[in-house]
Structure formats: C-alpha cells, structure tokens
Amino acid sequence: MFDALAPWLDTCGADVLCLQEVTRTPALGGWTRFDDADRSLPQRADLLADVRARLPRHQGLFAVSDAGPVQDHEGRRHRQDFGVATFVGASLPVVGMRSAFVHGDYTEHRDEWPNDGRPRAALAVRVRDRRAERFVTVVNLHGLRDPRGKADTPARRAQAERLADLVRGARGDGDMTVVCGDFNLLPDSETFQILADLGLTDLVGGADTRTSRYPKPLRHAGYVLVSDPAGVERFEIAAAPEVSDHRALLLDL
C-alpha cells in the first residue's frame, strides 16, 4: 500500500512517527517479493529509505529484529532486514534511545522466512519537548505473531515482562510515557495489567483498529498507552485514509 502511504506521510504532520514492519535491503530500492509458508507478497525493498525521503527533516531510528531472503523482479535473491522504525522531527532533540528484544533474539533466516515465532524488537526514544518543558519517552512495539490467534500465551507474558523492563530502563522520572504499536493482542490481555502496573493507561480498549484491507472478523491489533491521560489533547483511531491494513493511531499531547 505504499502508493497510499507515501502522500499521507507528506501531510500527517507527526513530530514522532512509529512504524512497524519496516524493511531495508542494502543497495536495493523499489519492489521485492516476500515469501513464507502462508503468503507471497510484494514488499518494498527499503521502506526505511522510502520514509526518510518523505520526511527529510526527521531523524530515522531503526531496530532490526530479523533478516531473510527476498527476490527482486529478475528473481535474484537479496538479504532484507525487518524491524521497527521511529522518526523524530527536527524540533525534538533525542536525549536517549534504547532497543531490546521482547521475544527471541536476532535471527538470520537463511533459506526461508518462518510463519511463526519470529523474534520481535521494541524501540524506545526519549525526547525533550521544549514547548512543554518536559521529557517524553515513546516506545514502539510490534508484538509476537502467533498463527493460532491473539490470546495470551506464556510467550506473550514473557514478552510483556521484557517490554516492561524496557520501559523502566528507557524513561526518566516524571516523563510522559507513550507505548504504542501493533501488539497482536486482545483487549483483555494480561499484558495491559503488566503495563498498568507501570502507570500506563490504554486508550484503545475494544475499538476497531483495522481497515477494509483486513478481511478477518477479529478487529483488534493496535494500541496506545500513556502515563498521563490528562495530558492527552486528542486521540483518534483514523478510519481514513487507509494507508495500511491497520488504522493509523493519532495522538496529540
């Protein structure tokens, strides 16, 4: 959906933009083909560079979770990195950054991508909001995918505990803290209680966070949690424009 995403990036006005499923293939642009046991999809060779070109005044930070083979239009194989990226506007100095694996560890998939149990990295960025004279820590997560569904599992509990450790280590005392992304969880997951113990409040609940590009009936995936709900000026689960099979989650602090 890059043709829809690209013009939205030009106009979204985000000071901090968090993306999941970001790709990077060294020395290759345009389109590649991704294959695993479940699907064969066109995929941008270097979505990281694509977004950086649209947001030239943002600082782009990229945490790679795993890497594997893709093919270009001539059938040649390339190694592609996959992970999460956070783009920070020029007006916000980055005073801290940290990444951690919340599931597994970095893996090179030599022959094919698996469809289950792939490692997941989360990325935390601490910035100084000069207008409000405070620090804001934003944590970007792409949660574990399990083909059996989004219910709680021991692996997802361990993921939540590792995520909580990352939040504790990345933020400072008194920071406005935001944790966001594609959690791949149900709204009643124990993950939200683990994060509530850190003082984080979920803003999404049971709302629909999927677009028409997602055909399955279960409509829960994306979440945003904040440490100070009183500091939220606006929160929107954007039904349009559709730039992904996930709805964009827009937060004004």
N, C-alpha and C positions, 0 to 999 in steps of 0.2 A: 504493500500500500504506500510505497514511497512517493508516488505521484500526488497522493492526498496529503501525506505528512509534510512534504517539503514546503508548500505555501503556508501551511499552518505554523511551521517553525518561524517563518518570516514575520508573523504577526502576533504570536502568542504573548510576547512581552514578558516572558518569565525571567526573573532575577536568578532563580535556581531551577534548573530543569533536570528531572531524573528520568532516565530511560532504562528499560530492561531489554534483554535480547539484542544487545549491541554487538556488531561484528567488526572484525578487522582482518583483512588479508594483505600481508605485506606486498607492496608493489603491484597491486591489482585493484582496479575500480570497476564500476558498472555492476553487472549481474553475475551471480554464480548459481549453481544448483546444489541444494542441500538434500541429503537422503538419510533416513533411518528406517527402521523396520515398519513404521506406521505411515510415513508420508514422504513425498518428494515435492520440494517447494523451490520456487525462485527466491533467491536471497541476495541482498546487497553484499557485494564483496567487502566494502569498507564503509559501513554505516557511520562509524565514528568520524571518518573524514567527511562524509556527506553532511553530517550535522555541523561539524566545525566550520565548513564552508558557508553554511547558512547563518551561523552565529559567530562571526569573526571576532567579536569583542568579548566573547565568553571564554573562560578557561575550561578546557575539557579534561576531565579526570576519568580514567578507565581502569576497572578492576576485572581481570580475566579469570574466569572460573575453569574453563577447559578449552581444548582445541581439537580440531579434527579435519577430515578431508571434505573439500567441496570441488566442484568441477566448473570450469569456465565454458563458454559457448562452443569451444572447439573440443571439449571433452578432456582437457588437461586437468590434472589434479593439483590442488593447492592446499596449504595448511591455513585454516581460518581460526582466529581467536574469537571467543564468545564470552560475554560478560555483561556488566552493568556500567553505565556511564552517568556522570553528573556534570552539568555545565553551569558554571558560576559567572554571573555578569561582572563587568569591569568595575562597577561601583562597590562591590563587596570584597574586601580583602580576605583571602583564605588564610586563616591563622592556625589551622590544624586539619589533618586528614589521616584517616586510618581505614584499612580494609581488613576483613577477616573472613575465613570460610565458615559459613554457618552449617554447611553439610559437606562432608567429604573433604577432599583436598585436590589441588590442581592435577589434572589428568590430560595426557595426550592420547586421544583415540586414534590409533594407527590406521586401522582398516575401515572402520565404520563407526558412526555415532550410535550409542545406545539409546533406547527409548525409555529408560527407567534409571533412577538413582544417580543422575548426573550431579557432579558437585555444584555447589552454589556459594558465591561470594557476595558479601554485602559491603557497601562503601559509605563511609561517614565523612562528612565535610563540616568543619566549623568555620563560620564566617562572622565578621564584625558588621553589624547593621549600624552605620554611623548616624542615620536619621533617628533611630530609636535609642541609640547609645546602649546597645546590648549585644550579646553574642547569640547566634542561632546555630544549632547543630542539626544537620539534615542527614538522615540515614536512608539509603536507597537499597531496597531488598528485592530480589527475585527468588521466591521460595521454591522449595523442592516440589518437582512434579512427580506424581505417582499415578500410573495409568489405572490403578484401582479406584481412584477418586480422591476427594479432598478432605476426607475425615482424618481425625487425629490418629497418629501412629507414634511409636517410640522414636522413630527418626525425626518426626516433626517436633516432638517435645524437646529432643536434643538440639534441634535447630533453633527453637525459641530460646533455650538457655544460652546458646552461643551468641545469638543476636543480642540478648540482654547484656551479656558481658561486653559486647562491642559498644553498646550504647553507654554503659557505665564508664568505659575507658575513654570514649571519644568526647563526651560533653564535659563542660565545666559547671561548677556550682552556679545555679541561677540561670543557666542557658534556657532559652526557648528551644525545645527539642521537638523535631518532626521525624517520624518514622513512616516511610511510605513505600509503595511499590505493588508488585504482583505477588501476593502472599501465597496464592494457590491453596487457600483455606476456606472453611465455612465460618460464618459469623459467630458460631458458638464454640470455636476452637479454644482450647486451654491456652494457646499462645497469647490471647488477649488478656488473660488473667496474669500471666507471667509479665507482660508488658505493663499492665495496670499496677503491678507491684513497684514499678519504676516511676509511677505517677503519670503514665501516658493514657490518654483517653481516645478511643476510636471514634471517628466522625462519620463513618460509613454505615456501620451496622449491617442490616439485611438489604440494603439498597442494591439495585441492579447496576453493575459496573461493566456490563458487556454491551457491544454494539450489534447491529444486524449481521455483521460478518461472522459472528459466533453462533453456530446453529444449535448447540446443545441447550437443554432446558435449564440447567443449573447456571445461575447468572451471577455468582459471587466469585471474585478474584482479587480486585484491587482494594487497598485500604490506605487510609491516612490517620495517623495517631499524633496527638500533640500533647505537650506537657502543661499548657496553659490555655484551655478553651476560651477564656475571657480575652485572650489576645488575638482571636480569630475574627477578622473583619468580614470575611466572606469565604464560603466553601461551596464548590459546585462540582457535581458529577456531570460532565458535559456530554449530552446526548448527540450534539452536533458541533463541528463537523466530525465525521467519522474518519479518523486517521490510523486506526488500528482495530483489532477485534476487542480491544479494551477501550472503555471510555476514559478520556483524559480527566484527571482529578486536579482541580484548580483550587489553590489555597492562597488567600491574601491574609497576611499577618499585619 
